């Protein structure tokens, strides 16, 4: 039965019972209401509300449960979608590096050989081809790198964050200070990826939305958690307007049982992510 | 003059062949052995007498970085050979990691046709081959430190070197710098070398020391 009819039926039954009891009970309300009558009416109303509440509660409990389950299911499915997306990106990046990149390298080196032996008029043509191949190789590498930070997998989180901040400094013109506490406990590879992606998003926001000049990125330990903090001196942005970037950061944090907090004011923004340390 | 003996490792046979053809063309370089993965490279480096090992970073069984570390350990028959990394990754972190595991240079595959021979010669001379992406990261870090008033190696750069260092920090390539300053690429390269020398980053040891001090790599 739809929730609407269920509620209607329950309310109808309770009101019906109240009406019936008014009709059948030997009571009347005076024109000038007296205290005892008010008392009886209040008690009656109380019983009516109580009965209504009890019946509604028991009959709507399954609805609440379903909603809770749906929310959990949605979180889980978002998490699965994110994980699937990362896995797919990983696969494509790998393929680009190992197959396309290697083959273009073969072409590049082969063209160089041909160029040496070719007559002058052909050599110039071959040199053009070689430059085009080099551009292709650069493109493949750039795309692969955007898809998946190979450095994270190969060299670890510290190197990946260093590379991220170097890149950021080069492209945004803002200056970045990087503070990574030595001897941080290990994180799961999922958690590392989340820390990396959140740092990436926070830096992007700092440059794109907040026009920051100075950014500090720190990775430290707090109890059994590792904490990433990205602080900028930009003009801040509306954190309640949950743009795709912010929602993405939250979803990723949920993925690894992390906590994301965001403070933004006119003098700067702080993004803080705490993720649990990998179980030993 | 006897040619330097090279060991070449890449899991892609055709890439290996291409690289070999480039190197064998030079009278002072000769490839004496080839390996298809990191573990094989380590074995060959132990059993064959070589002066320089050129390692692809991404290889199965043992990555180039792991192999470089192993090869650097060889001490039974004297000095271990020098190591040069060949890589698809345009990322200064790979360069620093390469230095850390004992390699003296890092060459991007996309410029291997131009830079590889020079990088091999530099490595054989005992100099570091700093690839352009890492150079701009190093220089940017240096300028940042100077601006913040931190202690940096004392240097007196000429006016021209000052112009070049700023362009490098902005990520300009040698070609772009040459165009911007209307000088030849060769001159730019010479300025680059001089700047590295003055900043105390000429060889692997100096570079590694600087990168550790600057917090670019962990000790």
Interface residues (C-beta under 8 A of the other chain):
Chain A: X97 X98 X101 X102 X103 X105 X106 X108 X109 X110 X111 X112 X113 X116 X130 X134 X137 X138 X141 X142 X145 X150 X151 X154 X155 X158 X159 X160 X162 X163 X166 X169 X170 X175 X178 X180 X182
Chain B: X12 X14 X15 X17 X18 X19 X21 X22 X25 X57 X58 X63 X65 X88 X89 X90 X91 X92 X93 X94 X96 X97 X109 X110 X111 X112 X113 X136 X137 X140 X144 X147 X170 X171 X215 X216 X217 X218
